[in-house]
Amino acid sequence: MSKKIGLHIGGRRFDVDVEDKFANFLHTQMSKDFNMEGNNDIKVLLQAYVRKNHELYVQNQKVEEILVKIED
């Protein structure tokens, strides 16, 4: 089963269908980055994209550190 999550960016509404198990997590995360009730300009979208990629970068660095410790 899927759930639809909507977001307004640049005056346009975008809806995405995601699995129920992922939907609550995604909505919570998106609520941290976006105004879920109103419009978001493209700059907000870009900032969220960069922020999430930085989080992924940090997470990958931590995984690499753990792998180095395991290999030693």
Biopython code that builds the backbone (N, CA, C, O; Angstrom):
import numpy as np
from Bio.PDB.StructureBuilder import StructureBuilder

atoms = [
    (1, "MET", "N", (0.848, -1.175, 0.000)),
    (1, "MET", "CA", (0.000, 0.000, 0.000)),
    (1, "MET", "C", (0.896, 1.242, 0.000)),
    (1, "MET", "O", (1.992, 1.222, 0.560)),
    (2, "SER", "N", (0.434, 2.295, -0.615)),
    (2, "SER", "CA", (1.230, 3.509, -0.686)),
    (2, "SER", "C", (0.468, 4.701, -0.122)),
    (2, "SER", "O", (-0.754, 4.672, 0.028)),
    (3, "LYS", "N", (1.214, 5.732, 0.181)),
    (3, "LYS", "CA", (0.661, 6.966, 0.715)),
    (3, "LYS", "C", (1.210, 8.116, -0.105)),
    (3, "LYS", "O", (2.369, 8.085, -0.518)),
    (4, "LYS", "N", (0.401, 9.123, -0.343)),
    (4, "LYS", "CA", (0.802, 10.271, -1.136)),
    (4, "LYS", "C", (1.232, 11.407, -0.205)),
    (4, "LYS", "O", (0.524, 11.750, 0.742)),
    (5, "ILE", "N", (2.394, 11.979, -0.488)),
    (5, "ILE", "CA", (2.888, 13.139, 0.248)),
    (5, "ILE", "C", (3.024, 14.280, -0.746)),
    (5, "ILE", "O", (3.638, 14.125, -1.802)),
    (6, "GLY", "N", (2.443, 15.439, -0.398)),
    (6, "GLY", "CA", (2.461, 16.583, -1.297)),
    (6, "GLY", "C", (3.298, 17.726, -0.757)),
    (6, "GLY", "O", (3.436, 17.908, 0.452)),
    (7, "LEU", "N", (3.853, 18.493, -1.690)),
    (7, "LEU", "CA", (4.705, 19.618, -1.340)),
    (7, "LEU", "C", (4.587, 20.672, -2.427)),
    (7, "LEU", "O", (4.581, 20.351, -3.615)),
    (8, "HIS", "N", (4.492, 21.940, -2.015)),
    (8, "HIS", "CA", (4.459, 23.045, -2.972)),
    (8, "HIS", "C", (5.852, 23.657, -3.099)),
    (8, "HIS", "O", (6.458, 24.073, -2.112)),
    (9, "ILE", "N", (6.346, 23.702, -4.343)),
    (9, "ILE", "CA", (7.654, 24.295, -4.625)),
    (9, "ILE", "C", (7.488, 25.221, -5.820)),
    (9, "ILE", "O", (7.004, 24.815, -6.876)),
    (10, "GLY", "N", (7.893, 26.461, -5.637)),
    (10, "GLY", "CA", (7.805, 27.420, -6.727)),
    (10, "GLY", "C", (6.392, 27.615, -7.236)),
    (10, "GLY", "O", (6.183, 27.858, -8.424)),
    (11, "GLY", "N", (5.417, 27.508, -6.342)),
    (11, "GLY", "CA", (4.031, 27.709, -6.720)),
    (11, "GLY", "C", (3.368, 26.507, -7.375)),
    (11, "GLY", "O", (2.211, 26.591, -7.788)),
    (12, "ARG", "N", (4.080, 25.391, -7.478)),
    (12, "ARG", "CA", (3.514, 24.175, -8.072)),
    (12, "ARG", "C", (3.463, 23.079, -7.025)),
    (12, "ARG", "O", (4.349, 22.971, -6.178)),
    (13, "ARG", "N", (2.428, 22.275, -7.089)),
    (13, "ARG", "CA", (2.284, 21.163, -6.156)),
    (13, "ARG", "C", (2.897, 19.905, -6.765)),
    (13, "ARG", "O", (2.668, 19.574, -7.928)),
    (14, "PHE", "N", (3.680, 19.219, -5.943)),
    (14, "PHE", "CA", (4.277, 17.950, -6.346)),
    (14, "PHE", "C", (3.835, 16.890, -5.344)),
    (14, "PHE", "O", (3.927, 17.093, -4.133)),
    (15, "ASP", "N", (3.363, 15.775, -5.849)),
    (15, "ASP", "CA", (2.944, 14.657, -5.017)),
    (15, "ASP", "C", (3.823, 13.457, -5.316)),
    (15, "ASP", "O", (4.140, 13.177, -6.473)),
    (16, "VAL", "N", (4.211, 12.757, -4.273)),
    (16, "VAL", "CA", (4.980, 11.522, -4.433)),
    (16, "VAL", "C", (4.260, 10.404, -3.702)),
    (16, "VAL", "O", (3.737, 10.595, -2.604)),
    (17, "ASP", "N", (4.241, 9.245, -4.318)),
    (17, "ASP", "CA", (3.671, 8.053, -3.693)),
    (17, "ASP", "C", (4.810, 7.240, -3.102)),
    (17, "ASP", "O", (5.773, 6.902, -3.791)),
    (18, "VAL", "N", (4.687, 6.930, -1.814)),
    (18, "VAL", "CA", (5.712, 6.130, -1.137)),
    (18, "VAL", "C", (5.030, 5.045, -0.318)),
    (18, "VAL", "O", (3.846, 5.142, 0.005)),
    (19, "GLU", "N", (5.789, 4.020, 0.010)),
    (19, "GLU", "CA", (5.267, 2.929, 0.820)),
    (19, "GLU", "C", (4.863, 3.439, 2.202)),
    (19, "GLU", "O", (5.480, 4.357, 2.742)),
    (20, "ASP", "N", (3.840, 2.844, 2.756)),
    (20, "ASP", "CA", (3.341, 3.257, 4.072)),
    (20, "ASP", "C", (4.431, 3.278, 5.133)),
    (20, "ASP", "O", (4.506, 4.221, 5.922)),
    (21, "LYS", "N", (5.272, 2.262, 5.163)),
    (21, "LYS", "CA", (6.309, 2.178, 6.189)),
    (21, "LYS", "C", (7.297, 3.341, 6.086)),
    (21, "LYS", "O", (7.818, 3.807, 7.098)),
    (22, "PHE", "N", (7.549, 3.801, 4.876)),
    (22, "PHE", "CA", (8.488, 4.887, 4.646)),
    (22, "PHE", "C", (7.819, 6.260, 4.749)),
    (22, "PHE", "O", (8.486, 7.258, 5.019)),
    (23, "ALA", "N", (6.521, 6.308, 4.536)),
    (23, "ALA", "CA", (5.791, 7.574, 4.453)),
    (23, "ALA", "C", (5.917, 8.416, 5.724)),
    (23, "ALA", "O", (6.179, 9.615, 5.636)),
    (24, "ASN", "N", (5.741, 7.831, 6.870)),
    (24, "ASN", "CA", (5.822, 8.603, 8.113)),
    (24, "ASN", "C", (7.221, 9.161, 8.336)),
    (24, "ASN", "O", (7.375, 10.310, 8.750)),
    (25, "PHE", "N", (8.240, 8.351, 8.064)),
    (25, "PHE", "CA", (9.615, 8.808, 8.191)),
    (25, "PHE", "C", (9.884, 9.966, 7.233)),
    (25, "PHE", "O", (10.435, 10.993, 7.626)),
    (26, "LEU", "N", (9.489, 9.788, 5.969)),
    (26, "LEU", "CA", (9.720, 10.823, 4.963)),
    (26, "LEU", "C", (8.999, 12.112, 5.316)),
    (26, "LEU", "O", (9.571, 13.195, 5.195)),
    (27, "HIS", "N", (7.765, 12.010, 5.747)),
    (27, "HIS", "CA", (6.999, 13.210, 6.105)),
    (27, "HIS", "C", (7.669, 13.950, 7.262)),
    (27, "HIS", "O", (7.761, 15.177, 7.246)),
    (28, "THR", "N", (8.129, 13.217, 8.248)),
    (28, "THR", "CA", (8.828, 13.834, 9.388)),
    (28, "THR", "C", (10.088, 14.550, 8.928)),
    (28, "THR", "O", (10.349, 15.680, 9.342)),
    (29, "GLN", "N", (10.867, 13.900, 8.077)),
    (29, "GLN", "CA", (12.096, 14.505, 7.583)),
    (29, "GLN", "C", (11.812, 15.718, 6.710)),
    (29, "GLN", "O", (12.487, 16.740, 6.834)),
    (30, "MET", "N", (10.824, 15.620, 5.831)),
    (30, "MET", "CA", (10.470, 16.738, 4.960)),
    (30, "MET", "C", (9.953, 17.926, 5.765)),
    (30, "MET", "O", (10.172, 19.080, 5.395)),
    (31, "SER", "N", (9.265, 17.636, 6.866)),
    (31, "SER", "CA", (8.746, 18.708, 7.721)),
    (31, "SER", "C", (9.864, 19.522, 8.351)),
    (31, "SER", "O", (9.677, 20.694, 8.681)),
    (32, "LYS", "N", (11.033, 18.898, 8.519)),
    (32, "LYS", "CA", (12.184, 19.614, 9.061)),
    (32, "LYS", "C", (12.779, 20.584, 8.040)),
    (32, "LYS", "O", (13.357, 21.605, 8.411)),
    (33, "ASP", "N", (12.634, 20.262, 6.763)),
    (33, "ASP", "CA", (13.263, 21.043, 5.701)),
    (33, "ASP", "C", (12.308, 21.979, 4.965)),
    (33, "ASP", "O", (12.743, 22.979, 4.394)),
    (34, "PHE", "N", (11.025, 21.668, 4.973)),
    (34, "PHE", "CA", (10.075, 22.405, 4.147)),
    (34, "PHE", "C", (8.865, 22.873, 4.942)),
    (34, "PHE", "O", (8.541, 22.330, 5.998)),
    (35, "ASN", "N", (8.210, 23.891, 4.408)),
    (35, "ASN", "CA", (6.904, 24.310, 4.900)),
    (35, "ASN", "C", (5.887, 23.387, 4.240)),
    (35, "ASN", "O", (5.577, 23.550, 3.060)),
    (36, "MET", "N", (5.379, 22.445, 4.972)),
    (36, "MET", "CA", (4.485, 21.446, 4.395)),
    (36, "MET", "C", (3.086, 22.001, 4.121)),
    (36, "MET", "O", (2.314, 21.391, 3.381)),
    (37, "GLU", "N", (2.759, 23.139, 4.703)),
    (37, "GLU", "CA", (1.428, 23.720, 4.530)),
    (37, "GLU", "C", (1.388, 24.812, 3.463)),
    (37, "GLU", "O", (0.316, 25.132, 2.951)),
    (38, "GLY", "N", (2.532, 25.383, 3.125)),
    (38, "GLY", "CA", (2.563, 26.496, 2.179)),
    (38, "GLY", "C", (3.588, 26.275, 1.081)),
    (38, "GLY", "O", (4.058, 25.159, 0.859)),
    (39, "ASN", "N", (3.919, 27.347, 0.408)),
    (39, "ASN", "CA", (4.845, 27.287, -0.711)),
    (39, "ASN", "C", (6.297, 27.370, -0.238)),
    (39, "ASN", "O", (6.609, 28.024, 0.757)),
    (40, "ASN", "N", (7.158, 26.703, -0.963)),
    (40, "ASN", "CA", (8.604, 26.744, -0.733)),
    (40, "ASN", "C", (9.248, 27.214, -2.025)),
    (40, "ASN", "O", (8.894, 26.746, -3.107)),
    (41, "ASP", "N", (10.197, 28.141, -1.915)),
    (41, "ASP", "CA", (10.848, 28.543, -3.156)),
    (41, "ASP", "C", (11.975, 27.569, -3.487)),
    (41, "ASP", "O", (12.349, 26.735, -2.663)),
    (42, "ILE", "N", (12.495, 27.683, -4.668)),
    (42, "ILE", "CA", (13.499, 26.743, -5.157)),
    (42, "ILE", "C", (14.766, 26.786, -4.319)),
    (42, "ILE", "O", (15.449, 25.771, -4.187)),
    (43, "LYS", "N", (15.094, 27.942, -3.748)),
    (43, "LYS", "CA", (16.271, 28.055, -2.887)),
    (43, "LYS", "C", (16.156, 27.121, -1.686)),
    (43, "LYS", "O", (17.146, 26.512, -1.283)),
    (44, "VAL", "N", (14.969, 27.003, -1.114)),
    (44, "VAL", "CA", (14.738, 26.108, 0.023)),
    (44, "VAL", "C", (14.971, 24.660, -0.408)),
    (44, "VAL", "O", (15.556, 23.873, 0.336)),
    (45, "LEU", "N", (14.519, 24.318, -1.592)),
    (45, "LEU", "CA", (14.729, 22.973, -2.113)),
    (45, "LEU", "C", (16.219, 22.680, -2.274)),
    (45, "LEU", "O", (16.685, 21.607, -1.890)),
    (46, "LEU", "N", (16.956, 23.612, -2.831)),
    (46, "LEU", "CA", (18.394, 23.429, -3.012)),
    (46, "LEU", "C", (19.105, 23.297, -1.668)),
    (46, "LEU", "O", (19.985, 22.452, -1.510)),
    (47, "GLN", "N", (18.725, 24.130, -0.700)),
    (47, "GLN", "CA", (19.340, 24.052, 0.625)),
    (47, "GLN", "C", (19.071, 22.690, 1.271)),
    (47, "GLN", "O", (19.967, 22.108, 1.883)),
    (48, "ALA", "N", (17.855, 22.183, 1.141)),
    (48, "ALA", "CA", (17.520, 20.876, 1.702)),
    (48, "ALA", "C", (18.325, 19.773, 1.019)),
    (48, "ALA", "O", (18.799, 18.846, 1.676)),
    (49, "TYR", "N", (18.474, 19.876, -0.289)),
    (49, "TYR", "CA", (19.255, 18.891, -1.045)),
    (49, "TYR", "C", (20.706, 18.870, -0.568)),
    (49, "TYR", "O", (21.265, 17.800, -0.327)),
    (50, "VAL", "N", (21.306, 20.028, -0.435)),
    (50, "VAL", "CA", (22.691, 20.109, 0.015)),
    (50, "VAL", "C", (22.814, 19.587, 1.445)),
    (50, "VAL", "O", (23.752, 18.854, 1.756)),
    (51, "ARG", "N", (21.882, 19.955, 2.307)),
    (51, "ARG", "CA", (21.914, 19.511, 3.705)),
    (51, "ARG", "C", (21.826, 17.978, 3.793)),
    (51, "ARG", "O", (22.573, 17.357, 4.549)),
    (52, "LYS", "N", (20.928, 17.378, 3.032)),
    (52, "LYS", "CA", (20.772, 15.920, 3.068)),
    (52, "LYS", "C", (22.000, 15.218, 2.496)),
    (52, "LYS", "O", (22.397, 14.159, 2.983)),
    (53, "ASN", "N", (22.596, 15.803, 1.470)),
    (53, "ASN", "CA", (23.812, 15.206, 0.928)),
    (53, "ASN", "C", (24.972, 15.320, 1.907)),
    (53, "ASN", "O", (25.821, 14.430, 1.966)),
    (54, "HIS", "N", (25.019, 16.400, 2.674)),
    (54, "HIS", "CA", (26.054, 16.521, 3.708)),
    (54, "HIS", "C", (25.842, 15.458, 4.782)),
    (54, "HIS", "O", (26.804, 14.847, 5.247)),
    (55, "GLU", "N", (24.603, 15.237, 5.175)),
    (55, "GLU", "CA", (24.307, 14.188, 6.152)),
    (55, "GLU", "C", (24.747, 12.826, 5.618)),
    (55, "GLU", "O", (25.302, 12.020, 6.365)),
    (56, "LEU", "N", (24.508, 12.565, 4.344)),
    (56, "LEU", "CA", (24.933, 11.313, 3.723)),
    (56, "LEU", "C", (26.450, 11.205, 3.699)),
    (56, "LEU", "O", (26.998, 10.131, 3.950)),
    (57, "TYR", "N", (27.129, 12.293, 3.401)),
    (57, "TYR", "CA", (28.595, 12.334, 3.392)),
    (57, "TYR", "C", (29.152, 11.981, 4.780)),
    (57, "TYR", "O", (30.054, 11.152, 4.901)),
    (58, "VAL", "N", (28.610, 12.609, 5.810)),
    (58, "VAL", "CA", (29.068, 12.353, 7.183)),
    (58, "VAL", "C", (28.806, 10.894, 7.551)),
    (58, "VAL", "O", (29.649, 10.243, 8.167)),
    (59, "GLN", "N", (27.646, 10.392, 7.173)),
    (59, "GLN", "CA", (27.303, 9.001, 7.458)),
    (59, "GLN", "C", (28.286, 8.058, 6.750)),
    (59, "GLN", "O", (28.739, 7.081, 7.347)),
    (60, "ASN", "N", (28.612, 8.338, 5.504)),
    (60, "ASN", "CA", (29.568, 7.506, 4.770)),
    (60, "ASN", "C", (30.950, 7.557, 5.411)),
    (60, "ASN", "O", (31.644, 6.542, 5.465)),
    (61, "GLN", "N", (31.353, 8.725, 5.895)),
    (61, "GLN", "CA", (32.648, 8.841, 6.574)),
    (61, "GLN", "C", (32.680, 7.961, 7.823)),
    (61, "GLN", "O", (33.683, 7.302, 8.096)),
    (62, "LYS", "N", (31.588, 7.952, 8.574)),
    (62, "LYS", "CA", (31.519, 7.129, 9.783)),
    (62, "LYS", "C", (31.572, 5.641, 9.444)),
    (62, "LYS", "O", (32.220, 4.864, 10.145)),
    (63, "VAL", "N", (30.894, 5.248, 8.375)),
    (63, "VAL", "CA", (30.928, 3.847, 7.935)),
    (63, "VAL", "C", (32.347, 3.457, 7.546)),
    (63, "VAL", "O", (32.820, 2.380, 7.909)),
    (64, "GLU", "N", (33.027, 4.331, 6.810)),
    (64, "GLU", "CA", (34.409, 4.062, 6.421)),
    (64, "GLU", "C", (35.304, 3.898, 7.648)),
    (64, "GLU", "O", (36.155, 3.009, 7.684)),
    (65, "GLU", "N", (35.112, 4.757, 8.657)),
    (65, "GLU", "CA", (35.907, 4.656, 9.885)),
    (65, "GLU", "C", (35.660, 3.321, 10.581)),
    (65, "GLU", "O", (36.596, 2.693, 11.076)),
    (66, "ILE", "N", (34.421, 2.896, 10.619)),
    (66, "ILE", "CA", (34.078, 1.618, 11.247)),
    (66, "ILE", "C", (34.701, 0.462, 10.468)),
    (66, "ILE", "O", (35.228, -0.478, 11.062)),
    (67, "LEU", "N", (34.641, 0.531, 9.150)),
    (67, "LEU", "CA", (35.240, -0.535, 8.323)),
    (67, "LEU", "C", (36.741, -0.629, 8.535)),
    (67, "LEU", "O", (37.288, -1.730, 8.586)),
    (68, "VAL", "N", (37.410, 0.501, 8.657)),
    (68, "VAL", "CA", (38.860, 0.498, 8.906)),
    (68, "VAL", "C", (39.150, -0.165, 10.251)),
    (68, "VAL", "O", (40.099, -0.942, 10.364)),
    (69, "LYS", "N", (38.348, 0.130, 11.266)),
    (69, "LYS", "CA", (38.557, -0.485, 12.583)),
    (69, "LYS", "C", (38.313, -1.979, 12.531)),
    (69, "LYS", "O", (39.031, -2.748, 13.171)),
    (70, "ILE", "N", (37.312, -2.396, 11.780)),
    (70, "ILE", "CA", (37.006, -3.824, 11.679)),
    (70, "ILE", "C", (38.110, -4.575, 10.948)),
    (70, "ILE", "O", (38.450, -5.700, 11.316)),
    (71, "GLU", "N", (38.671, -3.955, 9.910)),
    (71, "GLU", "CA", (39.719, -4.600, 9.115)),
    (71, "GLU", "C", (41.034, -4.717, 9.863)),
    (71, "GLU", "O", (41.837, -5.595, 9.550)),
    (72, "ASP", "N", (41.276, -3.855, 10.843)),
    (72, "ASP", "CA", (42.536, -3.904, 11.606)),
    (72, "ASP", "C", (42.575, -5.015, 12.604)),
    (72, "ASP", "O", (43.570, -5.174, 13.311)),
]
sb = StructureBuilder()
sb.init_structure("model")
sb.init_model(0)
sb.init_chain("A")
sb.init_seg("    ")
for serial, (resi, resn, name, xyz) in enumerate(atoms, 1):
    if name == "N":
        sb.init_residue(resn, " ", resi, " ")
    sb.init_atom(name, np.array(xyz, "f"), 0.0, 1.0, " ", f" {name:<3s}", serial, name[0])
structure = sb.get_structure()
